Amino acid sequence: MNNTTSSNAEENNNEMVVTPWEVKGKVDYERLIKEFGTQPLTPQLLERVEKHTDKLHLQLERKIFFSHRDLDTVLDLYDKGTKFVLYTGRGPSGPVHIGHLVPWIFTLHIQQKFNTRLYFQITDDEKYLISDNADLKNTAKWSYENALDLIALGFKPQDTFIIYDTQDIDLLYDITLEVAKRITYSTARSTFGFQDSTNIGWIYWPAIQAAPCFIHKKLTGENVPALIPAAIDQDPYWRVTRDIAQKLGYYKPAQIHCRFLPGLGAGGKMSASMPETSIFTIDPPDVVKKKIWNAFTGGKGTAAEQRKTGADPTVCSIFQYYFFLFEEDTAKLAERERKCRGGEMLCGECKKDIAEKLNGFLKAHQERREKAKDVIDQYHIKR
């Protein structure tokens, strides 16, 4: 009886939930493609991208970005002379962690290779509306802090425009109204799961998130598609936006979806709500080392057992750091995996190595982040 209860509880804890506001359980990406109605990134489509980028970005090569909507259409238009803009963003609920950087690093790569603009929306209004504990003063603080992390990655002010929703609502509002008028409550409820207890601000908010898809035309007069690199949990927003885009005279926004960097615990994505399992960009070296040392791995109970039977890198949170960001050499990554499975390399060695790599990355990032304070105003859309 107790074993059955424990098994059921574990099964419930591992049940997949993927919404714009919550991700938990073991994520089945193939199932998400089917349920969300997206398309897998095929070898043929990746070949088309590679023609413009010299070689595939690591995140495409390793299928970290794995799904899309209308990327092929965007490339068709680009080949005929119609450029596209990029759009992504951040909900400022706290400090940025390494998982947030994954799609931003890829976005920078696409921006540089295709020589295009990025509109980056900081959704301080959303965080205020959906959280009982949020206040506008706090979301404003994290908006500023999170913007520093974006700039520190190397985005340039001449082609990167940061939109702070509460500050810039005058730029968004007319587009928001156009969108909101054409999305019914029935559609919003079925897409987002709104309840009778959901506040009306939250219900309206998807129209605000849609606005940057179309803001380029308002600012420049050019009607071009937007390509949105983001984690797949954000897809429902663009689903409803795509339904009404052409009615408003715009291109449907296209997306390219990435996987979630797992947290340092046993399963689940990296989440700011579980700080002990997340590496934040502002973490000092000793904190990083402690978190890494306590991380969940695919190792065995003893060193002797692991040397004999090997470990399982597929469930190891440390190995995922190498896979997602910190080992660009695929041959070296494969060799690390071989040694792990064969018991030649123990978890302590991997942990020590990744802690050093992380702290080296964060030291440079934090230095650039400090310098970003002097130029952050250059990224705000000028009236």
C-alpha positions in Angstrom: 0.0 0.0 0.0 2.7 2.5 1.0 4.8 1.5 -2.1 1.8 2.1 -4.4 1.1 5.5 -2.8 4.8 6.5 -3.1 4.8 5.3 -6.7 1.6 7.3 -7.5 3.0 10.4 -5.8 6.3 10.2 -7.8 4.3 9.7 -11.0 2.2 12.8 -10.3 5.4 14.8 -9.5 6.9 13.8 -12.8 3.7 14.6 -14.8 4.6 17.1 -17.5 3.1 20.6 -17.3 4.2 23.2 -19.8 2.5 26.6 -19.8 3.8 30.2 -20.2 3.8 30.4 -16.4 4.7 26.9 -15.2 7.0 24.1 -16.3 7.4 21.0 -14.3 7.9 17.3 -14.6 9.9 15.5 -17.3 9.4 17.3 -20.5 8.6 15.2 -23.6 9.5 17.5 -26.5 8.2 15.2 -29.2 4.8 15.2 -27.4 4.9 19.0 -27.2 5.4 19.3 -31.0 2.3 17.2 -31.5 0.2 18.9 -28.8 1.2 22.5 -29.8 1.0 21.8 -33.5 4.6 23.0 -34.3 7.0 21.6 -36.8 10.3 19.8 -36.1 13.5 21.4 -37.4 14.4 19.1 -40.3 17.9 18.5 -41.8 16.7 20.3 -45.0 15.7 23.4 -43.1 18.9 23.4 -41.1 20.9 23.3 -44.4 19.0 26.4 -45.5 20.0 28.2 -42.3 23.6 27.1 -42.7 23.8 28.7 -46.1 23.4 32.1 -44.4 25.5 31.4 -41.3 28.6 29.6 -42.6 28.1 26.8 -40.1 25.4 25.6 -37.8 25.3 27.2 -34.4 25.9 24.7 -31.6 22.3 25.0 -30.4 21.0 23.9 -33.8 23.6 21.2 -34.3 22.7 19.6 -30.9 19.0 20.1 -31.4 18.7 22.4 -28.4 16.5 24.4 -30.8 14.2 21.7 -32.1 10.9 23.1 -33.3 9.5 26.0 -35.3 6.6 27.8 -36.8 7.1 29.3 -40.3 10.9 29.5 -40.2 10.8 28.2 -43.7 8.5 31.0 -44.7 10.9 33.6 -43.2 13.8 32.1 -45.1 11.8 32.1 -48.3 11.0 35.8 -47.9 14.6 36.6 -46.9 15.9 34.9 -50.0 13.6 37.1 -52.0 14.9 40.3 -50.3 12.4 40.7 -47.4 14.3 40.9 -44.2 13.0 39.9 -40.8 13.3 41.3 -37.3 13.9 39.3 -34.1 11.8 39.5 -31.0 12.2 37.9 -27.6 12.1 39.0 -24.0 12.2 38.4 -20.3 9.8 38.4 -17.4 11.6 40.3 -14.6 10.7 38.3 -11.5 14.3 38.0 -10.2 17.9 37.6 -11.4 18.8 36.0 -14.7 20.1 32.4 -14.6 22.1 30.5 -17.1 19.0 28.9 -18.6 17.7 32.3 -19.6 20.9 33.0 -21.5 20.6 29.9 -23.8 18.0 31.4 -26.2 19.6 34.9 -25.9 23.0 33.6 -27.0 21.4 32.0 -30.0 19.4 35.2 -30.7 22.7 37.2 -30.8 24.1 34.7 -33.3 21.1 35.1 -35.6 21.1 38.9 -35.3 24.8 39.0 -36.3 24.5 36.5 -39.2 21.4 38.0 -40.7 22.2 41.7 -39.8 18.8 42.4 -38.3 17.1 44.2 -35.4 16.1 42.8 -32.1 13.1 44.0 -30.1 13.5 42.8 -26.5 10.4 43.0 -24.4 10.7 43.2 -20.6 7.3 42.2 -19.3 7.2 43.9 -15.9 3.5 44.3 -16.2 2.9 40.6 -16.6 5.0 39.7 -13.5 3.0 42.2 -11.5 -0.3 40.8 -12.7 0.3 37.1 -12.3 2.1 37.2 -8.9 0.4 37.9 -5.6 3.8 39.0 -4.1 5.0 41.3 -6.9 4.9 45.1 -6.8 5.8 47.5 -9.5 8.8 48.9 -7.7 10.3 45.4 -7.5 9.6 44.5 -11.1 11.2 47.8 -12.2 14.3 46.9 -10.2 14.6 43.5 -11.9 13.8 45.0 -15.3 16.9 47.1 -15.0 19.0 44.3 -13.7 17.9 41.8 -16.4 18.6 44.3 -19.1 22.2 44.5 -18.0 22.5 40.8 -18.6 21.2 41.1 -22.1 23.7 43.9 -22.9 26.6 42.0 -21.3 26.2 39.2 -23.9 27.3 41.6 -26.7 24.1 43.0 -28.2 24.8 46.5 -29.7 22.5 49.5 -29.2 22.3 50.4 -32.9 20.2 47.3 -33.6 18.9 46.2 -30.2 15.8 47.9 -28.7 14.7 47.2 -25.2 11.0 47.7 -24.5 9.9 48.1 -20.8 6.2 47.5 -20.9 5.1 49.9 -18.1 7.4 52.7 -19.4 6.7 52.2 -23.1 3.0 51.3 -23.1 2.4 54.4 -25.2 4.4 52.7 -28.0 2.5 49.4 -27.6 -1.1 50.5 -26.8 -2.6 51.1 -30.2 -1.2 47.8 -31.5 -2.4 46.1 -28.4 -5.9 47.4 -29.0 -5.9 46.1 -32.5 -4.9 42.7 -31.3 -7.3 42.6 -28.3 -10.3 43.5 -30.4 -9.8 40.4 -32.5 -9.1 37.7 -29.9 -12.3 36.4 -28.1 -12.4 35.5 -24.5 -13.3 32.0 -25.5 -10.1 31.7 -27.5 -8.0 33.1 -24.7 -9.6 30.9 -22.1 -9.1 27.7 -24.1 -5.5 28.6 -25.0 -4.3 29.8 -21.6 -6.7 28.0 -19.2 -8.1 31.2 -17.6 -10.5 30.6 -14.7 -13.3 32.7 -13.2 -10.8 33.7 -10.5 -8.2 35.1 -13.1 -7.9 38.8 -12.8 -8.9 40.8 -15.9 -5.4 42.3 -16.3 -3.9 38.8 -16.8 -6.7 38.0 -19.3 -5.9 41.1 -21.4 -2.1 40.8 -21.1 -1.5 38.4 -24.1 -2.5 41.2 -26.4 0.4 43.3 -24.9 2.9 40.4 -25.5 1.7 40.3 -29.1 2.4 44.0 -29.8 6.2 43.8 -30.4 5.6 41.3 -33.2 4.3 44.3 -35.2 6.1 47.3 -33.7 8.7 47.5 -36.4 6.2 48.6 -39.0 5.0 51.4 -36.6 8.5 52.6 -36.0 10.0 52.3 -39.5 7.1 51.8 -42.0 8.6 48.5 -43.1 6.2 45.5 -42.9 8.5 42.5 -42.3 8.0 39.3 -40.3 9.2 38.8 -36.8 11.1 35.7 -35.8 10.9 34.8 -32.1 13.6 32.6 -30.6 12.3 31.4 -27.2 11.6 28.3 -25.0 8.6 26.4 -26.2 6.5 27.2 -23.1 5.9 30.7 -24.6 4.4 29.3 -27.8 0.7 29.7 -26.8 1.1 33.5 -27.0 2.2 33.4 -30.6 -0.5 30.8 -31.5 -3.3 33.3 -30.8 -1.2 36.2 -32.3 -0.7 34.3 -35.6 -4.5 33.7 -35.9 -5.2 37.5 -36.2 -1.9 38.8 -37.7 -3.0 38.8 -41.4 -6.3 40.4 -40.5 -4.4 43.3 -39.2 -2.1 43.5 -42.3 1.0 42.0 -40.8 3.0 38.8 -41.4 2.4 36.0 -39.0 5.1 35.9 -36.4 7.4 33.0 -36.8 9.1 31.1 -33.9 12.0 28.8 -33.3 11.7 26.9 -30.0 14.4 25.7 -27.6 14.6 23.1 -24.9 14.9 24.0 -21.2 18.3 23.8 -19.5 17.6 21.4 -16.6 18.1 22.6 -13.0 20.8 21.1 -10.8 18.2 19.0 -9.0 16.7 15.7 -10.0 14.7 16.6 -13.1 12.8 19.8 -14.1 14.0 23.0 -15.8 16.2 25.5 -14.2 13.9 27.9 -12.3 14.5 31.1 -10.3 11.9 29.8 -7.8 14.4 27.1 -6.8 17.6 29.1 -6.3 19.6 26.2 -4.9 19.3 24.4 -8.3 20.0 27.5 -10.5 23.2 29.3 -11.4 22.5 33.0 -11.6 24.6 35.4 -13.5 25.3 37.4 -10.3 26.4 34.4 -8.2 29.9 34.7 -6.7 32.4 31.9 -7.2 31.9 30.2 -3.8 28.2 30.0 -4.3 28.6 28.5 -7.8 31.0 25.9 -6.4 28.6 24.9 -3.6 25.6 24.6 -6.0 27.6 22.5 -8.4 29.0 20.3 -5.7 25.4 19.6 -4.5 24.1 19.0 -8.0 22.3 15.8 -9.0 24.3 13.5 -11.3 24.0 10.2 -13.0 26.7 8.7 -10.7 26.6 5.7 -8.5 26.6 5.4 -4.7 30.4 4.8 -4.4 33.5 5.5 -6.5 34.3 1.8 -6.7 30.8 1.0 -8.0 30.9 3.8 -10.6 34.4 2.7 -11.9 33.0 -0.8 -12.3 29.6 0.0 -13.9 29.9 3.6 -15.1 27.4 6.4 -14.8 24.4 7.8 -16.8 25.1 11.2 -18.4 21.5 11.4 -19.8 20.1 12.1 -16.3 23.1 14.2 -15.1 22.5 17.9 -14.6 26.3 18.6 -14.8 26.6 16.9 -18.2 23.8 19.1 -19.5 25.9 22.2 -18.8 28.6 20.8 -21.1 26.0 19.9 -23.7 24.1 23.2 -23.7 26.9 25.7 -23.4 30.3 24.8 -22.1 31.8 22.3 -24.5 31.7 23.5 -28.1 33.9 20.7 -29.4 31.6 17.8 -30.1 34.4 15.3 -30.2 35.5 16.3 -26.7 31.9 16.1 -25.5 31.6 12.6 -26.9 34.8 11.6 -25.2 33.6 12.9 -21.9 30.4 10.9 -22.3 32.3 7.8 -23.2 34.5 8.1 -20.1 31.5 8.8 -17.9 29.6 5.7 -19.1 32.8 3.6 -18.9 33.6 4.6 -15.3 36.9 6.3 -16.3 35.7 9.7 -15.1 34.0 10.3 -11.8 31.4 12.9 -11.0 33.8 14.9 -8.8 36.1 15.5 -11.8 33.2 16.8 -13.9 31.9 19.0 -11.1 35.3 20.6 -10.6 35.8 21.2 -14.3 32.3 22.7 -14.8 32.6 24.9 -11.7 35.9 26.4 -13.1 34.3 26.9 -16.6 31.2 28.5 -15.1 33.1 30.9 -12.8 35.4 31.9 -15.7 32.3 32.6 -17.9 30.6 34.5 -15.0 33.6 36.6 -14.1 33.8 37.9 -17.7 30.0 38.3 -17.9 29.9 40.2 -14.6 32.6 42.6 -15.8 30.7 43.3 -19.0 27.5 43.6 -16.9 29.0 46.4 -14.8 30.1 48.3 -17.9 26.6 47.9 -19.3 25.3 50.4 -16.6 27.0 53.2 -18.5 25.3 52.5 -21.8 21.9 51.0 -20.9 20.0 54.1 -21.8 21.2 53.8 -25.4 19.1 50.6 -25.8 15.8 52.3 -25.0 13.6 53.2 -28.0 14.0 57.0 -28.6 10.8 58.9 -28.9 
